[in-house]
Amino acid sequence: MKHTLVALLRDQPGVLNRSVSLFRRRGFNIESLTVGHTETAGISRMTLVIDGDTTSVEQVIKQLYKLIDVLKVSDVTQDPNVTRDLLLVKVYAPPAKRSELMQLADIFGAKIVDVVPDAMMIELSGSPEQLDRFVDLIRPFGIREMVRTGCLAMTRGASTISGPYQTQEFRAA
Amino acid sequence: MKTLTGAQMMCEALIAEGVDVMFGYPGGAIMPFYHALPEYPQLRHILVRHEQAAGHAAEGYARTSGKVGVCVATSGPGATNLVTAIADAMMDSVPIVAITGQVVTSLIGKDGFQETDVTGITQPITKHNYLVTDVRDLPRVFKEAFHIARTGRPGPVLIDIAKDTQNARGVFEYPETIDLPGYKPNYDGNRRQIKEAANLLNQAKKPLIMAGHGILLGHASTELREFAEKTGIPVITTLLGISCIPEDHPLSLGMPGMHGWVHVNRAIQECDVLFTIGARFDDRVTGKLDSFARNAKIIHVDIDPAEVGKNVVTAVPIVGDAKRVLEHLTEIANPNDHSEWVNHIREVQATRSKRQRDPESGMFTPHHVYAEFTRIMQGEFRVCTDVGQHQMWAAQLIEYMKPHTHITSGGLGTMGFALPAAMGVQVACPNEEVWAIAGDGGFQMNLQELATVVQESLPLKICIINNGYLGMVRQWQELFHERRYSATPMWSPDFIKLADAYGIPGVRVERAEDVAEAIHQARATNGPFLIEFVVEREVNVYPMVAPGASISDMFEDPSEVEIEDVVAVK
């Protein structure tokens, strides 16, 4: 089973390297990893997707916690959550194929972000499964280049995982 | 406001952390620090002959004193020479702070002379590390480094400081508080879990305590003994747990594992509750995991949450400090008596230990040396061992009575550890008798430190157990590799002449009857002394569990097939 973990990290030199190196040396199998800024300056947020059948999720969490600059790790798999992946794809699109591609993009709520005589760049954000389905559909047109960001996740509802580490302005009154 | 150079700040910070001695070796990138050092006569610096020895000496110091050991090296090769010792400290949870110089900031990343990315190299083998390129960060970094090294599960921390940062000036204000929101070790242990552990132990018919390095690191020897005595539960001690309970204590059974005693391994297999504290179920202890302690519910107390549940399934996990958990547990556990169970284990022990300790073959074996050593020393010693056969015999055959008297490289298994580590032990305990025991192989890995011993007037007693082989590898070749002695026969120099070249007196012993006199002579010598014991060449360490086998399947001498525990080696 796939697990989605969210980790908060202090922005210190090497913190990403420490995390990734930890996964390598402990033999953890990480399917997707994204890192970005959060609402609080000095704190980054990492989203990880792990195959729980081949890697002990508990060990990943515990070993991450051993890193001094890791503030919090949370397994959000069982919580109601929103997971999103961002896709940019450049498809072979001669004039005759354009409208068909645009229809497909429209169905998925994707945006056409660039068009040239024989190619088109499409942007789509959605759950990883949605993106997989879209990619499968457009594959026959000829994918020339593709990139995905990996998963971002946030739990639904008003509570946050970053509570104690937020600056005052973001804390609930 | 007082302004200081970065180098002066380093010295001030060391003093603020209670450091009075460090082991090091100067070089280009750390020269500003060495320039400042004479201004601080309260900081003793011991010049080693190789940076690896500085690391092991800092470990020996820390393993004995409980204080943070400090080692210093320059950038590049100086820093990489520390790597083995840092890895050793990481595996055995030893609190050391390694300080390295780094090339000037403008050269970092440009392959400058003697540049190496030591924070990158040591990242997986340090608890944490720092590269400092701004003098304003120095006080905070030192404060955090010592805090991280000594608290929670102790471990090595490295601070790499650019040369220009050591020369830069800044205001020195040593912080009083630490702001590490991601680092909060748990000391107390969950009270409900401790209660559950107490219940399990109260009901157990055949409970067993397995005590590890955590007892010594947590200074919990007294608490361990009180707990064992109140509950009547026998105690086994892992290689690094040795000396945490006096070995002549009626409840002390000895060492488990690959070269542990048959009765101890059998006790593990028979017990119904295994209370493990400050030990991490290393493969050398457990043997084949799925047959380890198969009748037991396991209670695991460790200060590192990641160790709990890592290797074995745990019925009651407790994350906390050994001392505090034991205090609480002793309070709430029922007084009990398990003498029937202890006697049962002792019966197994009685059938075997005599042969192990007193070979009647007429050969001169290491067993004679260790037996005489134990008889003469009466528990008044500290022993540092190296790695290999002599190390296992020292663990099996010497009797340790006081905490922190057995110092060895366990997790990493670092040959060359004994001599430099013993220097650190001697510095920590200047008035005690410190013995470095090594094989002929391990001794030659760091024998350059004899010069340090002399220069610093350390009255170390050095034993070389010389069998002319890399003995443990040879034993495995004999047992598992068709007796093909590939690269294990070893020529050695005349160790007595070698010692003499350093001005160290020594004696060679080739007969069992001369052992005692040599030990007496060493003790009577005011200063360092070296004894070379030239022992029987092909003696094996027994009993033994073959690598990957179950600890139920121990064998002693393969020729002694009548012993029920013997299994044919595949």
Interface residues (C-beta under 8 A of the other chain):
Chain A: R10 P13 G14 N17 R18 S21 L22 R25 E58 Q59 K62 Q63 Y65 K66 L67 I68 D69 V70 L71 K72 P164 Y165
Chain B: T119 G120 Q123 P124 K127 H128 L131 I148 L180 P181 G182 Y183 D304 P305 A306 G309 K310
